Amino acid sequence: MTDTAVAGASADAAVPSRPARTRPAAKPHGQWKVDGTAPLNANETWKQEDNGLNVRERIESVYSKEGFDSIDGTDLHGRFRWWGLYTQRKPGIDGGKTATLEPHELEDKYFMLRVRIDGGALTTEQLRVIGQISVDFARGSADLTDRQNIQLHWIRVEDVPEIWRRLEGIGLSTTEACGDVPRVILGSPVAGIAKDEIIDPTPLIHELAERFIGDPELANLPRKYKTAITGHPSQDVVHEINDFALVGVVHPELGAGYDLWVGGGLSTNPRLAERLGVFVSADVAAEVWLGVTSIFRDYGYRRMRTKARLKFLMNDWGPAKFRQILEDEYLGFKLPDGPAAPKPTAPGDHIGVHEQKDGKFFIGVTPTVGRTSGEALVKLADTLEQHGSYRLRTTPHQKLVILDVAKEQVEPLIAELDTLGLSARPSVFRRGTIACTGIEFCKLAIVETKVTAATAIAELERRLADLVETKQLPSALSLHINGCPNSCARIQTADIGLKGMMLPTPDGDPTPGFQVHLGGGLANNEREEAGLGRTVRGLKVTVEDLPDYVERVVRKFVAVGAEGQTFAEWAHSADEGDLQ
């Protein structure tokens, strides 16, 4: 052995060996079936200490009698949501302060109250009661949401028990309209009446609502849980962005049933739901819903609320594992493989006049971005009854569908509805625009949305009238306006989606504006699959300049878009310069 080798060997012997590096143990996700039920954050602690549903008794016996200042802080900012109640934003606080103020500094002593309307199904009697509640207790406010609910504002806690009494007296409630629970069940607005319906989901929606809404066993989920069910070929319930969705299909051997989708959701981390590839027959659909919901309860991630929606579990598991766990651990039987639903053949907003299976007609009408009033709802109920209609539906597009209209009453009713601000033959922009609550009432919002949207619609109708006259304007164009990044107005799935933010100005004072998303959409008669919109670096627009921008980009599309190309297709393929 050489001296060098000996020296090297001696050196090696002199240096102690280093222990192998080990990765730090992964933090538990807070999955009950994996990590146990010990709470890993403050939210999970108070949810376990007292079920959110239990706060109703305190609202009725204490808070409604002693007033807002008597409300326990955890009840106010947590459990009240289980009964459809959020504190609303204090007037006069600009959007630049949304991220810097504490919740108690942003909130007023009034509430937003969400009326739960599973399947969007209403009678005129129910509509009249909601309208009168608005008049009596909510300063006349009423908004149709894109989840088929009706939201009221300016509600005092003192009035909540009486509001509940009136709602429950006509078969409605606010139970689990918010919170970490199964939210309202979206349902086809034409369930049970459409001539081309594949399967009527009405019995299933009723069963789910009656069996499971308000069940304490399902009232502590990791986060909100959204359900959508349709049996109509237009796929009219935005199923791709729900946690659980059933879409009507016809199995070549088993007949009519449903295709199951799981794990959709937008917000700041958008993810489209995925098919599990199974066929769900009507007789097992409720148990399948319970199984998927229970998986979310037992395996959902609870440590971090920003990662607690079902979409994150689905992203990690994938459809194959999810299906296996569902079948093996929760159902106890295998589901047959099933076909995908074909591309929709008609728009899913149901605007206009359509014949029902019984020979009568339904009429889809649009207000302006869901904004209405208590007085208007009462007048609408009266108007419908005067024309022989006693049923209507809310839609996932901030619209209404009027049912059971006799042929001879169609045109007279349409004329009356126009006087109430409800159009059966709206412009492209009025039909395609939706907006969230915005800074007027929402504590998370950065910009105003409802008035911004209404102003844009009026301006675009005026400015682009020449394209309407020459039939160059697209027949459908969606414009979704959101007051913050959370995407209640589904900005990533619109032709033009606008995310509220504060923008810098030359003088240094920030101004309200939007980041622009282009080319998104869900499955419809113009696109076979859902897709998220694109963003362009630096593409932002102020509230004031919004009509200018939309006019500019629409005119560019009309000028350079290919024959037969949709706006969304063009937006994804266009050069960035054409989208500015």
Disulfide bonds with the S-S distance in Angstrom:
none
